Amino acid sequence: MTLAIVLAAGTPAAGLTTATGEPLADRLADQLRRAGADEVRFAATLDELAALADAATGPLLITGTDLVAHTAVLRHLATSPVGPTVALVLTDPPVPGRTAVREERGQVVDAGPLDALDGDATGVFGGALRVGVDDRPTLAAAARAAAVAGPGSAVDRLFAGLAALGTLIFAQRVRLLVAHRVDDDAGLVAAEAAVTAVDEDRAELRLSVKEKDDFFSTYFVSTWSPYLVRVAARLRLTPTGVTVISVLFALAAAVLFGVGGRLALVSGAVLLYLGFVLDCVDGQLARYTRNFSAWGGWLDTMADRAKEYLVYAGLGFGVSHAGLGNGWALAIAAMTLQTVRHMTDTWYGVLHDEAARRPRPTAGVSGGIGDRLNAASTRVQADTGSLSYWLKRTVVFPIGERWALIALTVALFNPLVSLIAVLVWGALAFAYTGALRTLRARWMWVPVLDTVDATLHRDDGPLVRRLPVVRPMGPLTLSVIAALGPAALLVAALWSDTPDGLRWAVPVALLVLLAGGLGAGAAHNGPLDWLVPAALRAAEYLFAIAVGVVGDAPGWLIFGYVFVLTVHHYDLTARLEKRQAAPPLHAATLGWDGRSVLLTLVAIAGIVSIGMATLGAYLLVVFVASVVLAWFVRPSRGARASAAPVGAGGAVPR
């Protein structure tokens, strides 16, 4: 149950009336109801607000009496999926008594009088905020402290006090719609005229498109996808339904890529493009209808990767089927590279968000080249539409560009060219982003793995948890060493005419792999320890691929096994982005160490294909059962999207 509170204390707008003679406070109360509030209460003082917060059972919507805005602005605030506590932030010029805001990556990192901010202001508080359930006690404490904090707008003092207590607050910006805070009749008339001049529904449709998207999505999808959004809304399709349709399109494209022949390849390319359009439409539909859910966000994340890797499988089969080479090897390489890249993307996003909330504590220390790179990146990102802006967004090879490259190359050439193009651009993008992020990470320096369950996101099993800790080397160094043994075994197996003769080397590679577990119990507080999960993913995948090659397992089976591993790891990533608990059956997945020990045993026994198929099927069953338990049998656990999401560059719940 959402309680809305209209706070009238300390504002000259308390007695203003609208053009129809209705008190502005009463109109705000009506708008809050239409925005989704179950109950609206008025508070004359901050002490009254604190009492209401203490008695509330759900989230709170709080506004002053000086806000003139479209109802959609309040509805967006009430339904924002970015975090449990969200504040309206405007670009209006700051005035005395109003709270200025400094934000980074969508998070409010400082709030207060303009001359008291630690850095330049990026906006002003818009006089309205939504407070999550877990932040209600902090809100009550901030209200009681602000009640005796002097003159000025009570809602401004409340917000500044809430921020000062360390509450994680996300900024809700107003785009295309109108929101202004007013102090007198002249300001009220001007603000109402601005609201009337904007078609609210048309603006909401345009707002369904991301403000900053990638080049291909911006110019080849979002120019016409809003028309599909409106049709889908009229047909009462849900975002999840659109996601399922997009998966079917991608699956059909993958089948056509495997069939081969010019007509099939061109048709597959068209279906792939349309599938990507629908992939954009599901999120746009969620934003347009405000139909967000933790399940939808999780499914969208998982479906994106499943679709892409199914396409890789279709391309790999098509290469082998046409006799153009070992397509499965290329598909496995593309999937492994992309997954490791995504792991670094996710954890770098966590690092960046934590750095925004917790600046480097060492006073007087310069960030050096990392500081300069961060400043340069900020300038480029601010220059939207420039050549440097689009180059920066394109060179990292985002999903729109990947799907466009696949569609073009497979339609004009063949699946072999497509997979090679994906691998080359993906490797270059990985090298580029990895180098720059490593330098910038030293500037940010935040022990991100100390802020979450490191054991869960390392995916450690019971074996490595019992290994001694080698502290001098550090977890990242040990994780990189862990990948070297499987990499050497894979190279030797690929070059050998009789890879089966290398069965004796599998236990040796396993021992090197397990070196990564020697850092499991150590503090992950190094400046580059955010790379540990990606390094462990690479180590396990390389080991599985090497065992498959040594055991002469068919390419499709190795691909399928690694695919199941990626599904498991993307589940952990999706949960990380939403700060959710471990999957219900996580312990049954055995950890990267347990799975690798089992593969070693089947390699020694000479039954790699049987063992890999059995273990892969087992992990898939565990994954499906875990999904059912988390989202359907025990939905209250799986649906905790009210916890603060991290990694702003990652998926957003819908």
C-alpha positions in Angstrom: 0.0 0.0 0.0 1.5 3.3 -1.1 0.8 6.3 1.2 1.1 9.8 -0.3 1.8 12.7 2.0 1.4 16.4 1.0 3.7 18.4 3.2 2.6 22.0 3.6 5.1 23.3 6.1 7.4 26.2 5.3 6.4 27.1 1.8 4.8 30.3 0.5 2.8 28.2 -2.1 0.6 26.6 0.6 -2.3 29.0 -0.1 -2.1 29.2 -3.9 -5.2 28.3 -5.9 -5.3 27.1 -9.5 -7.1 28.7 -12.4 -10.3 26.8 -11.5 -10.2 28.0 -7.9 -9.0 24.7 -6.5 -6.2 24.9 -3.9 -2.9 23.7 -5.4 -2.5 21.3 -2.5 -5.8 19.6 -3.2 -4.9 19.2 -6.9 -1.6 17.6 -6.0 -3.5 15.2 -3.7 -5.8 14.2 -6.6 -2.8 13.8 -8.9 -1.1 11.6 -6.4 -4.1 9.3 -6.3 -4.1 9.1 -10.1 -0.4 8.4 -10.0 -1.1 5.3 -8.0 -1.2 6.3 -4.3 -3.7 4.2 -2.3 -4.2 6.9 0.3 -3.3 10.6 0.5 -2.7 12.4 3.8 -1.8 16.0 4.6 1.0 16.9 7.1 1.2 20.4 8.5 4.6 19.8 10.1 7.6 17.5 9.7 6.8 15.9 13.1 3.4 14.9 11.7 5.1 13.4 8.6 7.5 11.5 10.9 4.5 10.0 12.7 2.9 9.0 9.4 6.1 7.4 8.3 6.4 5.4 11.5 2.8 4.1 11.0 3.1 3.3 7.3 3.4 -0.2 6.0 4.5 0.4 2.4 6.4 3.0 0.3 5.8 6.7 0.7 5.2 9.4 -1.9 6.0 12.8 -0.5 5.5 16.2 -2.1 5.4 19.8 -1.1 2.5 22.1 -2.0 4.5 24.1 -4.6 4.8 21.6 -7.4 3.0 22.1 -10.8 3.5 19.1 -13.0 1.9 16.6 -15.3 0.3 13.7 -13.5 2.6 11.5 -15.5 5.6 13.0 -13.7 4.3 11.8 -10.4 3.3 8.5 -11.9 6.8 8.0 -13.2 8.2 8.8 -9.8 5.8 6.4 -8.1 6.6 3.5 -10.5 10.3 4.2 -11.2 12.2 0.9 -11.4 15.7 2.2 -10.7 15.6 2.1 -6.9 13.4 2.0 -3.8 14.0 5.7 -3.0 13.8 8.2 -5.9 13.7 12.0 -5.9 12.4 14.3 -8.6 15.3 16.4 -9.9 14.8 19.5 -12.1 17.0 21.7 -14.2 15.4 24.9 -12.9 17.9 27.5 -11.6 18.5 27.2 -7.9 16.9 29.7 -5.6 17.4 30.5 -1.9 15.7 27.9 0.3 15.7 25.2 -2.3 18.0 22.2 -2.2 20.6 21.8 -4.9 21.6 18.3 -6.1 24.8 16.7 -7.4 24.3 13.4 -9.1 26.5 10.8 -10.7 25.2 7.9 -12.8 21.7 8.7 -11.7 22.5 8.6 -8.0 22.2 11.6 -5.7 25.6 11.9 -4.2 25.2 15.3 -2.5 22.3 17.6 -1.6 22.0 20.8 0.2 22.5 24.6 -0.3 24.2 25.5 -3.5 27.3 26.9 -1.8 27.6 23.8 0.4 27.9 21.1 -2.2 31.1 19.1 -2.7 31.3 19.9 -6.4 29.1 21.5 -9.0 25.3 21.1 -8.8 23.7 19.1 -11.6 20.1 20.1 -10.7 17.7 21.1 -8.0 15.3 19.0 -5.9 11.9 19.0 -7.5 9.9 18.9 -4.3 8.7 15.3 -4.5 10.2 11.9 -3.7 9.3 8.3 -3.3 10.8 6.5 -0.2 11.2 2.8 -0.1 10.0 0.6 2.7 13.5 0.0 4.1 14.3 3.7 4.1 11.1 4.7 6.1 12.9 4.7 9.5 15.7 6.9 8.1 13.0 9.3 6.6 11.3 9.6 10.0 14.7 10.4 11.7 15.5 13.0 9.0 12.0 14.6 9.4 12.4 14.9 13.2 15.9 16.4 12.8 14.7 18.8 10.0 11.7 19.9 12.1 14.1 22.1 14.2 16.6 23.0 11.5 15.5 26.5 10.8 13.6 28.3 8.0 12.9 27.3 4.4 10.8 24.7 2.7 10.2 21.7 4.9 10.3 19.3 2.0 13.7 20.7 1.0 15.1 20.3 4.5 13.6 16.8 4.7 15.3 15.7 1.4 18.7 17.2 2.3 18.5 15.5 5.7 17.6 12.2 4.1 20.6 12.4 1.8 22.9 13.5 4.6 22.1 10.3 6.5 23.6 8.3 3.6 20.4 7.1 2.0 20.8 5.7 -1.5 18.6 8.1 -3.6 18.2 7.9 -7.3 17.4 10.9 -9.5 14.2 11.0 -11.5 14.7 13.6 -14.3 11.9 15.2 -16.2 12.1 15.0 -19.9 9.5 16.2 -22.5 6.9 16.6 -19.7 6.7 19.6 -17.4 7.4 20.1 -13.7 8.1 23.4 -11.9 8.0 24.6 -8.3 6.2 27.9 -7.8 6.2 30.5 -5.1 3.5 33.0 -6.3 0.5 33.4 -8.5 2.6 34.6 -11.5 4.8 31.5 -11.3 1.7 29.3 -11.0 0.1 30.8 -14.1 3.2 30.3 -16.1 3.7 26.7 -15.0 0.1 25.8 -15.7 0.5 27.2 -19.2 3.6 25.2 -19.8 1.8 22.0 -18.6 -1.2 22.7 -20.9 1.0 23.2 -23.9 2.4 19.6 -23.8 0.4 16.6 -25.0 0.9 14.3 -22.1 0.2 11.0 -23.9 2.3 11.8 -26.9 5.2 12.8 -24.6 4.9 9.5 -22.7 5.1 7.6 -25.9 8.3 9.4 -26.9 9.6 8.9 -23.3 9.3 5.1 -23.8 12.4 5.3 -25.9 15.7 5.5 -24.0 17.2 8.9 -23.8 20.7 7.7 -24.5 20.8 4.5 -26.6 23.3 3.1 -29.0 23.7 4.3 -32.6 21.9 1.4 -34.4 19.1 1.4 -31.9 18.7 5.2 -32.0 18.6 5.6 -35.8 17.4 2.2 -37.1 15.0 1.0 -34.4 13.7 3.8 -32.2 12.7 6.0 -35.1 9.7 3.7 -35.7 9.4 1.3 -32.8 7.1 3.6 -30.8 4.4 2.9 -33.3 4.6 -0.7 -32.4 4.5 0.2 -28.8 1.2 2.0 -29.2 -0.2 -1.0 -31.2 1.0 -3.5 -28.5 -0.6 -1.3 -25.8 -3.9 -1.3 -27.7 -3.7 -5.1 -28.1 -3.1 -5.3 -24.4 0.2 -7.2 -24.9 2.5 -7.4 -21.9 6.2 -6.6 -22.1 6.8 -10.3 -21.2 4.7 -11.4 -24.1 6.7 -9.2 -26.5 9.9 -10.7 -25.0 8.6 -14.2 -25.8 7.8 -13.2 -29.4 11.2 -11.7 -29.9 12.8 -15.0 -28.7 10.7 -16.8 -31.3 12.0 -14.5 -34.0 15.6 -15.0 -33.0 15.1 -18.8 -32.8 13.6 -18.8 -36.4 16.6 -16.7 -37.6 19.0 -19.2 -36.0 17.3 -22.1 -37.7 17.5 -20.3 -41.1 21.2 -19.5 -40.6 21.7 -23.2 -40.0 19.8 -24.2 -43.1 21.9 -22.1 -45.3 21.2 -20.9 -48.9 20.9 -17.2 -49.9 17.2 -17.0 -49.4 17.3 -18.6 -45.9 20.2 -16.4 -44.9 18.6 -13.1 -46.0 15.3 -14.2 -44.4 17.1 -15.0 -41.2 18.8 -11.6 -41.3 15.4 -9.9 -41.6 13.9 -11.9 -38.8 17.0 -11.2 -36.6 16.5 -7.4 -37.2 12.8 -7.7 -36.4 13.6 -9.7 -33.3 15.9 -7.0 -32.1 13.2 -4.4 -32.8 10.8 -6.4 -30.6 13.6 -6.7 -28.0 13.5 -2.8 -27.8 9.8 -2.7 -27.9 9.3 -4.8 -24.7 11.2 -2.3 -22.6 9.5 0.6 -24.4 6.1 -0.9 -23.7 7.0 -1.4 -20.1 8.0 2.3 -19.8 4.9 3.4 -21.7 2.4 1.4 -19.7 4.5 1.6 -16.4 4.3 -2.2 -16.3 7.5 -3.0 -14.4 8.2 -6.2 -12.5 11.3 -8.0 -11.2 10.2 -11.1 -13.1 10.0 -9.1 -16.4 13.4 -7.5 -15.8 15.0 -10.9 -15.0 13.4 -12.5 -18.0 14.5 -9.7 -20.3 18.1 -10.1 -19.2 18.1 -13.9 -19.6 16.2 -13.8 -22.9 18.7 -11.3 -24.5 21.6 -13.6 -23.9 19.7 -16.8 -24.8 18.6 -15.3 -28.1 22.1 -14.1 -29.0 23.7 -17.5 -28.2 21.1 -19.4 -30.0 22.0 -17.3 -33.1 25.6 -18.1 -32.5 24.6 -21.8 -32.5 22.7 -21.4 -35.7 25.7 -19.7 -37.3 28.0 -22.4 -36.1 25.9 -25.2 -37.4 25.5 -23.3 -40.7 29.3 -23.1 -41.1 29.8 -26.8 -40.4 26.8 -27.8 -42.5 28.1 -25.8 -45.5 31.6 -27.3 -45.1 33.2 -23.9 -44.4 35.1 -25.0 -41.3 34.6 -25.8 -37.7 31.7 -23.6 -37.0 31.1 -24.9 -33.5 34.5 -23.9 -32.4 33.9 -20.3 -33.6 30.4 -20.2 -32.0 31.9 -21.5 -28.7 34.6 -18.8 -28.9 32.1 -16.1 -29.6 29.9 -17.1 -26.7 32.8 -17.4 -24.3 34.2 -14.0 -25.3 30.9 -12.3 -25.0 30.1 -13.8 -21.6 33.4 -12.8 -20.1 32.9 -9.3 -21.6 29.5 -9.0 -20.0 30.9 -10.1 -16.6 33.5 -7.2 -16.8 30.7 -4.8 -17.9 28.6 -5.8 -15.0 31.3 -5.5 -12.3 32.7 -2.3 -13.8 29.2 -0.9 -13.5 29.1 -2.0 -9.8 32.5 -0.4 -9.3 31.4 2.9 -11.0 28.2 3.1 -8.9 30.0 2.4 -5.6 32.7 5.0 -6.5 29.9 7.5 -7.1 28.5 6.8 -3.6 31.9 6.5 -1.9 34.5 8.8 -3.4 38.1 7.8 -2.9 38.8 8.5 0.8 42.4 9.4 0.6 42.5 13.2 0.7 45.0 15.0 -1.5 45.7 12.0 -3.8 45.4 12.6 -7.5 43.8 10.1 -9.7 46.5 10.5 -12.3 45.7 9.2 -15.8 42.6 7.4 -14.5 41.3 10.8 -13.3 42.0 12.4 -16.6 40.4 9.5 -18.5 37.3 9.8 -16.4 37.0 13.5 -17.0 37.5 13.0 -20.7 34.8 10.3 -20.8 32.4 12.6 -18.9 33.0 15.4 -21.4 32.4 13.0 -24.4 29.2 11.6 -22.8 27.9 15.1 -22.3 28.4 16.0 -25.9 25.5 13.9 -27.2 25.2 13.7 -31.0 28.8 14.5 -31.7 31.1 12.2 -33.7 33.2 11.3 -30.6 30.1 10.5 -28.6 28.8 8.0 -31.2 32.3 6.5 -31.8 32.6 5.9 -28.0 29.2 4.3 -27.9 29.8 2.2 -31.0 33.3 1.0 -30.5 32.4 -1.0 -27.4 30.2 -3.3 -29.6 26.8 -3.1 -27.9 24.0 -5.5 -28.6 22.4 -3.4 -31.4 25.7 -3.2 -33.3 26.3 -7.0 -32.8 22.9 -7.9 -34.2 23.3 -5.5 -37.0 26.7 -6.9 -37.9 25.4 -10.4 -37.8 22.4 -9.6 -40.0 24.5 -7.7 -42.6 27.4 -10.1 -42.9 25.2 -13.2 -43.0 22.9 -11.7 -45.6 25.8 -10.4 -47.8 28.3 -13.2 -47.2 27.8 -16.3 -45.1 27.8 -17.5 -41.5 31.6 -18.0 -41.4 32.2 -14.3 -42.2 29.6 -13.4 -39.6 31.2 -15.3 -36.8 34.7 -14.1 -37.6 33.4 -10.5 -37.7 31.8 -10.9 -34.3 35.0 -12.4 -32.8 37.3 -9.7 -34.3 35.2 -6.7 -33.3 34.4 -8.3 -29.9 38.0 -8.9 -29.2 39.0 -5.4 -30.1 36.2 -3.9 -28.1 37.2 -6.1 -25.1 40.8 -4.9 -25.4 39.7 -1.3 -25.7 37.3 -1.3 -22.8 39.5 -3.5 -20.6 42.5 -1.2 -20.9 40.6 2.0 -20.3 38.6 0.6 -17.4 41.6 -0.8 -15.7 43.2 2.6 -15.8 40.0 4.4 -14.6 39.4 1.7 -11.9 42.7 2.7 -10.2 41.3 6.3 -10.0 38.0 5.1 -8.5 39.4 2.4 -6.2 36.5 0.9 -4.4 36.5 -2.7 -3.0 33.3 -3.7 -4.7 33.4 -7.4 -3.9 33.4 -6.4 -0.2 30.0 -4.8 -0.7 28.3 -8.0 -1.9 28.4 -11.8 -1.2 31.8 -12.5 -2.9 31.4 -16.3 -2.5 28.1 -16.2 -4.4 29.3 -14.1 -7.3 32.6 -15.9 -7.5 30.4 -19.0 -7.7 32.6 -20.9 -5.3 31.7 -24.5 -4.4 32.3 -26.4 -1.2 35.8 -27.5 -2.2 37.5 -24.1 -2.6 35.8 -22.8 0.5 37.9 -25.3 2.4 41.2 -24.4 0.7 43.8 -22.3 2.6 44.1 -18.6 1.7 47.2 -17.4 -0.1 47.0 -13.7 0.8 50.2 -12.2 -0.6 49.2 -13.1 -4.2 45.7 -11.7 -4.1 42.4 -13.2 -5.5 42.8 -11.6 -9.0 46.4 -12.9 -9.6 45.2 -16.4 -8.4 42.2 -16.2 -10.7 44.3 -15.3 -13.7 46.7 -18.2 -12.9 43.7 -20.5 -12.7 42.9 -19.7 -16.3 46.4 -20.4 -17.6 46.3 -24.2 -17.0 43.1 -24.8 -18.9 44.3 -22.4 -21.6 47.5 -24.3 -22.0 45.6 -27.6 -22.1 43.2 -26.3 -24.8 46.0 -25.1 -27.0 47.9 -28.4 -26.7 44.7 -30.4 -27.5 43.9 -28.2 -30.5 47.4 -28.7 -31.9 47.7 -32.4 -31.1 46.8 -35.0 -33.7 45.7 -37.3 -30.9 44.1 -35.1 -28.2 42.9 -38.2 -26.4 46.5 -38.8 -25.4 46.4 -35.7 -23.2 44.0 -37.2 -20.7 46.8 -37.3 -18.2 47.1 -33.5 -18.4 43.5 -32.9 -17.4 44.2 -33.4 -13.6 47.3 -31.2 -13.9 45.1 -28.4 -15.5 42.6 -29.0 -12.7 45.2 -28.4 -10.1 46.2 -25.1 -11.8 42.5 -24.2 -12.1 41.9 -24.8 -8.4 44.6 -22.2 -7.6 41.8 -19.7 -8.2 40.2 -21.0 -5.0 43.2 -20.1 -2.8 42.0 -16.5 -2.8 38.4 -17.3 -2.0 38.6 -16.4 1.6 40.8 -13.3 1.1 39.5 -9.8 1.1 38.6 -8.7 -2.4 39.6 -5.1 -1.9 42.3 -4.5 -4.5 41.7 -1.8 -7.1 41.3 -4.5 -9.9 39.5 -7.2 -7.9 36.3 -6.4 -9.7 37.8 -8.5 -12.5 37.8 -11.7 -10.4 34.4 -13.0 -11.4 35.2 -12.6 -15.1 38.6 -14.3 -14.7 36.9 -17.3 -13.0 34.3 -17.5 -15.7 37.0 -17.6 -18.3 39.0 -20.2 -16.3 36.0 -22.6 -16.0 34.8 -22.2 -19.6 38.3 -22.8 -20.9 38.7 -25.9 -18.8 35.3 -27.3 -19.9 36.2 -26.6 -23.6 39.6 -28.2 -23.2 38.1 -31.3 -21.5 35.6 -31.6 -24.4 38.3 -31.4 -27.0 40.5 -33.9 -25.2 37.6 -36.3 -24.8 36.6 -35.8 -28.5 33.1 -34.6 -27.6 31.1 -33.2 -30.5 31.2 -29.4 -30.9 27.5 -29.0 -30.4 27.7 -30.8 -27.0 30.6 -28.5 -25.8 28.6 -25.5 -27.0 25.5 -26.7 -25.1 27.4 -27.4 -21.9 29.0 -23.9 -21.9 25.7 -22.4 -22.8 24.1 -23.9 -19.7 27.0 -22.5 -17.6 26.4 -19.0 -19.1 22.7 -19.2 -18.2 23.6 -20.0 -14.6 26.1 -17.2 -14.5 23.8 -14.7 -16.1 21.2 -15.6 -13.5 23.7 -14.5 -10.8 24.5 -11.3 -12.8 20.8 -10.4 -13.0 20.4 -10.9 -9.3 23.5 -8.8 -8.6 22.0 -5.9 -10.6 18.9 -6.0 -8.4 20.7 -6.9 -5.1 18.7 -10.1 -4.8 19.5 -13.2 -2.8 21.1 -16.4 -4.2 18.9 -18.6 -6.3 17.0 -21.2 -4.2 19.0 -24.2 -5.4 22.4 -22.4 -5.8 24.2 -24.9 -3.6 23.1 -27.7 -6.0 25.1 -26.2 -8.9 28.3 -27.5 -7.1 30.3 -24.3 -7.8 32.9 -23.9 -10.6 35.3 -26.1 -8.6 32.9 -29.0 -8.1 31.8 -29.0 -11.8 35.4 -29.0 -12.9 36.3 -31.9 -10.6 33.4 -33.9 -12.1 34.6 -33.2 -15.7 38.1 -34.3 -14.7 36.7 -37.6 -13.4 34.8 -38.3 -16.6 37.9 -37.3 -18.7 40.0 -39.8 -16.8 37.3 -42.5 -17.2 37.2 -41.7 -21.0 33.4 -40.9 -21.0 33.6 -37.1 -21.6 30.6 -36.9 -23.9 28.4 -38.9 -21.6 29.6 -37.1 -18.5 29.3 -33.6 -20.1 25.8 -34.3 -21.4 24.7 -35.7 -18.0 26.2 -32.8 -16.0 24.8 -30.2 -18.4 21.3 -31.7 -18.3 21.5 -31.8 -14.5 22.5 -28.2 -14.3 19.7 -27.2 -16.7 17.2 -29.1 -14.5 18.5 -27.3 -11.4 18.3 -24.0 -13.1 14.7 -24.5 -14.3 13.7 -25.7 -10.8 15.4 -22.8 -9.2 13.5 -20.4 -11.5 10.2 -22.0 -10.7 10.9 -21.8 -6.9 12.2 -18.2 -7.0 9.5 -16.7 -9.2 6.4 -18.8 -8.9 6.5 -21.0 -5.8 8.1 -18.5 -3.6 7.6 -15.2 -5.5 8.0 -13.0 -2.4 11.7 -14.0 -2.4 12.3 -13.7 -6.1 10.4 -10.5 -6.5 12.4 -8.3 -4.2 13.1 -5.7 -6.8 12.6 -3.0 -4.2 16.2 -3.6 -3.1 18.6 -1.1 -4.6 19.8 -2.2 -8.0 23.4 -1.7 -8.9 25.3 -1.3 -12.1 23.5 1.4 -13.9 24.7 0.2 -17.2 23.0 -3.1 -16.7 19.5 -4.3 -16.9 16.6 -2.4 -15.4 13.7 -4.2 -13.9 10.5 -3.9 -15.9 
